Amino acid sequence: MKKLVIMLTTACAMLSCEITTNDVAANKEIIALYQESLTLNNVAPDSVARFATKVNNYMQANPNAKYDEHYNDIVSNIQKAYFTISVGDFETITINYE
């Protein structure tokens, strides 16, 4: 009985610490999106729109990414860049992650 408890405890500990390859790839992708979002103030308006579409598509494919620590910063960087570019046009963009 004692061996069974130890085996179950060890198995649970191993499972809870496991990081899948998909998680690592998703984390790298969201970090890459964040890093790209930092450069948006230096690009043309159509590039900002394409990036916003890229983020939107990523969010649709990976809905849990909205809980990543970089997500809000990415959205904020898009909004700031887009606002800076189109202040006179009063345009807005929407990122639909649902």
Sequence and secondary structure as in RCSB ss.txt:
>XXXX:A:sequence
MKKLVIMLTTACAMLSCEITTNDVAANKEIIALYQESLTLNNVAPDSVARFATKVNNYMQANPNAKYDEHYNDIV
SNIQKAYFTISVGDFETITINYE
>XXXX:A:secstr
 HHHHHHHHHHHHHHHH   HHHHHHHHHHHHHHHHHTTGGGS HHHHHHHHHHHHHHHHH GGGGGSTTHHHHH
HHHHHHHHHH TTTT        
